[in-house]
Amino acid sequence: MADAAFLALTVITIGSAIAALEMRSLIYGSIALMGTLGGIAGFFFLLDAPFVALFQLAVYVGSIAVLILFTVMLVKRELIFKMIEDRRRKFAGIGLMLIIMVSLGAVFLDSGIKTITTDELAVDFRDIGKNFVTYYWPALILMGLVLAGSVTGALVLARREDVEDDQRTN
Amino acid sequence: MTNELIDFTLVSVAMLAIGIYGLAVKRNFIRMLFAVEIIINAANLNLVAFGRFLPHAGGQTMALFSIAIAAAEVAVGLSLIIVAYRMYQNVDIADFRSLKG
């Protein structure tokens, strides 16, 4: 049975996920998205994974959410408050959401997952470190290269071609 | 543990459904990126939850990889938004159908 902290985190996470998509202002939407990401970090704490939780807080809440917030601020004021959506499509989307929730939920409730409980101790974070440098080291190097490539790609994409270099320094 | 695996799985199913709703309904590029983030977080929650209940260190390792790759994805996605906004002065994806420039 779930405890009070779990229920509170569920309300925060699901509620702010809906708010992130449905709030009129994109700025408040991105702040609500921060709530969702923070709620997931709380779930990681409940799952005895403080290392992943702190990583989530640092990377998602600390950098990605702030990056999204700054991008939103680059957009024109009227576009921030404009909801672009079709009414009929919205009802269809809500139907699709409910179908996925009910069908997948029913499948999981009917499966053997319901009986899985554990009394064993949580995984030590030193094991994760060992995993990274022994079994997963090629993936770790590849991930570093992907990150470097994507950041370089993002910089090249966002670079303005119409601004000369001397204008840039001024 | 007082919380069971099924509780975490159901939360992640709900988040997946909300994310798919966002991708299906919203036409704003930035909101669609929000929806993708919500789906990725639902997947991470499942990874860590299964890793805790098995228990196995692989779940948390994969979640860390996933978070790092998601950071790269957001950086590229946001720069694409900036480029598209500069071209079309809009964030409606209906306008981005022709990527001719």
Chai-1 contact restraints between the chains, C-beta under 6 A:
chainA,res_idxA,chainB,res_idxB,connection_type,confidence,min_distance_angstrom,max_distance_angstrom,comment,restraint_id
A,A2,B,N3,contact,1.0,0.0,6.0,A-B,restraint_1
A,A2,B,D7,contact,1.0,0.0,6.0,A-B,restraint_2
A,D3,B,T2,contact,1.0,0.0,6.0,A-B,restraint_3
A,F6,B,N3,contact,1.0,0.0,6.0,A-B,restraint_4
A,T10,B,V11,contact,1.0,0.0,6.0,A-B,restraint_5
A,I14,B,A14,contact,1.0,0.0,6.0,A-B,restraint_6
A,A17,B,M15,contact,1.0,0.0,6.0,A-B,restraint_7
A,A17,B,I18,contact,1.0,0.0,6.0,A-B,restraint_8
A,A17,B,I38,contact,1.0,0.0,6.0,A-B,restraint_9
A,A20,B,F34,contact,1.0,0.0,6.0,A-B,restraint_10
A,L21,B,G22,contact,1.0,0.0,6.0,A-B,restraint_11
A,L26,B,I30,contact,1.0,0.0,6.0,A-B,restraint_12
A,L33,B,F34,contact,1.0,0.0,6.0,A-B,restraint_13
A,I40,B,N41,contact,1.0,0.0,6.0,A-B,restraint_14
A,I40,B,L45,contact,1.0,0.0,6.0,A-B,restraint_15
A,F43,B,L45,contact,1.0,0.0,6.0,A-B,restraint_16
A,F44,B,V48,contact,1.0,0.0,6.0,A-B,restraint_17
A,L47,B,V48,contact,1.0,0.0,6.0,A-B,restraint_18
A,L47,B,A49,contact,1.0,0.0,6.0,A-B,restraint_19
A,L47,B,R52,contact,1.0,0.0,6.0,A-B,restraint_20
A,A49,B,V48,contact,1.0,0.0,6.0,A-B,restraint_21
A,A49,B,Q60,contact,1.0,0.0,6.0,A-B,restraint_22
A,V52,B,V48,contact,1.0,0.0,6.0,A-B,restraint_23
A,V52,B,Q60,contact,1.0,0.0,6.0,A-B,restraint_24
A,V52,B,A63,contact,1.0,0.0,6.0,A-B,restraint_25
A,F55,B,L64,contact,1.0,0.0,6.0,A-B,restraint_26
A,F55,B,I67,contact,1.0,0.0,6.0,A-B,restraint_27
A,V59,B,I67,contact,1.0,0.0,6.0,A-B,restraint_28
A,V59,B,A71,contact,1.0,0.0,6.0,A-B,restraint_29
A,I64,B,A71,contact,1.0,0.0,6.0,A-B,restraint_30
A,I64,B,V74,contact,1.0,0.0,6.0,A-B,restraint_31
A,T71,B,L78,contact,1.0,0.0,6.0,A-B,restraint_32
A,L79,B,V91,contact,1.0,0.0,6.0,A-B,restraint_33
A,I84,B,R27,contact,1.0,0.0,6.0,A-B,restraint_34
A,I84,B,N28,contact,1.0,0.0,6.0,A-B,restraint_35
A,I84,B,D92,contact,1.0,0.0,6.0,A-B,restraint_36
A,E85,B,V25,contact,1.0,0.0,6.0,A-B,restraint_37
A,R89,B,V25,contact,1.0,0.0,6.0,A-B,restraint_38
A,K90,B,V25,contact,1.0,0.0,6.0,A-B,restraint_39
A,G93,B,Y21,contact,1.0,0.0,6.0,A-B,restraint_40
A,G93,B,A24,contact,1.0,0.0,6.0,A-B,restraint_41
A,G93,B,V25,contact,1.0,0.0,6.0,A-B,restraint_42
A,L96,B,A24,contact,1.0,0.0,6.0,A-B,restraint_43
A,M97,B,A17,contact,1.0,0.0,6.0,A-B,restraint_44
A,M97,B,Y21,contact,1.0,0.0,6.0,A-B,restraint_45
A,I100,B,A17,contact,1.0,0.0,6.0,A-B,restraint_46
A,I100,B,I20,contact,1.0,0.0,6.0,A-B,restraint_47
A,M101,B,A14,contact,1.0,0.0,6.0,A-B,restraint_48
A,M101,B,A17,contact,1.0,0.0,6.0,A-B,restraint_49
A,L104,B,V13,contact,1.0,0.0,6.0,A-B,restraint_50
A,G105,B,L10,contact,1.0,0.0,6.0,A-B,restraint_51
A,G105,B,V13,contact,1.0,0.0,6.0,A-B,restraint_52
A,F108,B,T9,contact,1.0,0.0,6.0,A-B,restraint_53
A,I113,B,L5,contact,1.0,0.0,6.0,A-B,restraint_54
A,I113,B,I6,contact,1.0,0.0,6.0,A-B,restraint_55
A,I113,B,T9,contact,1.0,0.0,6.0,A-B,restraint_56
A,K114,B,I6,contact,1.0,0.0,6.0,A-B,restraint_57
A,I116,B,L5,contact,1.0,0.0,6.0,A-B,restraint_58
A,I116,B,F53,contact,1.0,0.0,6.0,A-B,restraint_59
A,T117,B,E4,contact,1.0,0.0,6.0,A-B,restraint_60
A,T118,B,F53,contact,1.0,0.0,6.0,A-B,restraint_61
A,E120,B,P55,contact,1.0,0.0,6.0,A-B,restraint_62
A,V123,B,P55,contact,1.0,0.0,6.0,A-B,restraint_63
A,V123,B,A57,contact,1.0,0.0,6.0,A-B,restraint_64
A,D127,B,A57,contact,1.0,0.0,6.0,A-B,restraint_65
A,I128,B,A57,contact,1.0,0.0,6.0,A-B,restraint_66
A,I128,B,Q60,contact,1.0,0.0,6.0,A-B,restraint_67
A,I128,B,T61,contact,1.0,0.0,6.0,A-B,restraint_68
A,N131,B,A57,contact,1.0,0.0,6.0,A-B,restraint_69
A,N131,B,T61,contact,1.0,0.0,6.0,A-B,restraint_70
A,M143,B,A68,contact,1.0,0.0,6.0,A-B,restraint_71
A,V146,B,A72,contact,1.0,0.0,6.0,A-B,restraint_72
A,L147,B,A72,contact,1.0,0.0,6.0,A-B,restraint_73
A,S150,B,A72,contact,1.0,0.0,6.0,A-B,restraint_74
A,S150,B,A75,contact,1.0,0.0,6.0,A-B,restraint_75
A,S150,B,V76,contact,1.0,0.0,6.0,A-B,restraint_76
A,V151,B,A75,contact,1.0,0.0,6.0,A-B,restraint_77
A,G153,B,V76,contact,1.0,0.0,6.0,A-B,restraint_78
A,A154,B,A75,contact,1.0,0.0,6.0,A-B,restraint_79
A,A154,B,V76,contact,1.0,0.0,6.0,A-B,restraint_80
A,A154,B,S79,contact,1.0,0.0,6.0,A-B,restraint_81
A,L157,B,S79,contact,1.0,0.0,6.0,A-B,restraint_82
A,L157,B,V83,contact,1.0,0.0,6.0,A-B,restraint_83
A,A158,B,S79,contact,1.0,0.0,6.0,A-B,restraint_84
A,A158,B,I82,contact,1.0,0.0,6.0,A-B,restraint_85
